[in-house]
Amino acid sequence: MKKTLLALSLLGFGLAPALAADPGPEAVVKKLYAEPHPNHSAVYSKRLQGLFDADAKQANGATGNLDFDYRLNGEPLKPDTVKSLTFKEATEGKDQAKVTVERKGGDGSKAIVYDLVREDGGWKVSDAHAIGDRKWQLSTILKGEAH
C-alpha cells in the first residue's frame, strides 16, 4: 500500500510541471508585453517568427517593414505598461483563440487583437491586428504588403 501511494505521489509530482507549463492564451500575450524587443519571441508561431526573420534579413540591418512597436500601436512601451492594459480572451475552439488588449478605460480605438494557435503543445501568437482608428495587420506589414 505504501509503495502504491508513493508511486501515485511521484506520478502526481511529475504531471504538475507539465500542466503548469501550458499557460493560456492571455498569459502568452502578457508575456509578450514583458519582453523588451518584440521582433523575436518564444511566444510567436513558427510562421510569424519566420515573417519577422525574413523582414530583418531583407532590411539588412536597417529598419524593416515594421517601423513601430505594434504592441501599443506605436506608443512607447514602459516597464509598468501591462498594469494599464486590459486583456480579454475569447477561445475559438481547442486550437485557436483571440486576446484583445486595450488600455484600461480606453474606448477601443487603439485595441490590438492577437490571434493564437496551438503549436508544439502550447499557445503561440500567429498574428495581430489593430482595430479602431489606425487599422493594420502585423503579418501584412512584415511581408511589405501594407503599411
C-alpha positions, 0 to 999 in steps of 0.5 A, spaced: 500 500 500 505 504 501 509 503 495 502 504 491 501 511 494 508 513 493 508 511 486 501 515 485 505 521 489 511 521 484 506 520 478 502 526 481 509 530 482 511 529 475 504 531 471 504 538 475 510 541 471 507 539 465 500 542 466 503 548 469 507 549 463 501 550 458 499 557 460 493 560 456 492 564 451 492 571 455 498 569 459 502 568 452 500 575 450 502 578 457 508 575 456 509 578 450 508 585 453 514 583 458 519 582 453 523 588 451 524 587 443 518 584 440 521 582 433 523 575 436 519 571 441 518 564 444 511 566 444 510 567 436 508 561 431 513 558 427 510 562 421 510 569 424 517 568 427 519 566 420 515 573 417 519 577 422 526 573 420 525 574 413 523 582 414 530 583 418 534 579 413 531 583 407 532 590 411 539 588 412 540 591 418 536 597 417 529 598 419 524 593 416 517 593 414 515 594 421 517 601 423 513 601 430 512 597 436 505 594 434 504 592 441 501 599 443 500 601 436 506 605 436 506 608 443 512 607 447 512 601 451 514 602 459 516 597 464 509 598 468 505 598 461 501 591 462 498 594 469 494 599 464 492 594 459 486 590 459 486 583 456 480 579 454 480 572 451 475 569 447 477 561 445 475 559 438 475 552 439 481 547 442 486 550 437 485 557 436 483 563 440 483 571 440 486 576 446 484 583 445 488 588 449 486 595 450 488 600 455 484 600 461 478 605 460 480 606 453 474 606 448 477 601 443 480 605 438 487 603 439 485 595 441 490 590 438 487 583 437 492 577 437 490 571 434 493 564 437 494 557 435 496 551 438 503 549 436 508 544 439 503 543 445 502 550 447 499 557 445 503 561 440 501 568 437 500 567 429 498 574 428 495 581 430 491 586 428 489 593 430 482 595 430 479 602 431 482 608 428 489 606 425 487 599 422 493 594 420 495 587 420 502 585 423 503 579 418 501 584 412 506 589 414 512 584 415 511 581 408 511 589 405 504 588 403 501 594 407 503 599 411 
